[in-house]
Amino acid sequence: MRTDLSKVRGLGSAKGGTSHWWMQRVTAIALVPLTVWIIVSLAALTGADHATMVAWIANPFVTVLLSLFIFAGFYHLKLGGQVIIEDYIHQDGTKIISLLLLKFATFVIGLASFVALLKISFGS
């Protein structure tokens, strides 16, 4: 004889997805002004030469905002991709492999983007 509570123990709590949901909303809200800023900035720099772009990226304020854009964008991508995988892939093995590939890819590409940004900001 098993009680209803014993049947669900170890399967997570009803509050387990709350932090995930909140972080997805927080990153989405953070990405709105960052995306507007980057679009306006790049539009203003249309036709700029390489040296001008490097000087723009090397500005500490721009470097910080680009870093925030990279971090928030890739974290938001990881959270959204995770929800899609969990909702639409039903085979456990495929789901686990897909989640691991998603986490690995977003981490590696995000880190490569950040390192490239720092390399441009601080010179080669």
Sequence and secondary structure as in RCSB ss.txt:
>XXXX:A:sequence
MRTDLSKVRGLGSAKGGTSHWWMQRVTAIALVPLTVWIIVSLAALTGADHATMVAWIANPFVTVLLSLFIFAGFY
HLKLGGQVIIEDYIHQDGTKIISLLLLKFATFVIGLASFVALLKISFGS
>XXXX:A:secstr
   HHHHHTTS  TTTTHHHHHHHHHHHHHHHHHHHHHHHHHHHTTT  HHHHHHHHHSHHHHHHHHHHHHHHHH
HHHHHHHHHHHHH   HHHHHHHHHHHHHHHHHHHHHHHHHHHHHHH  
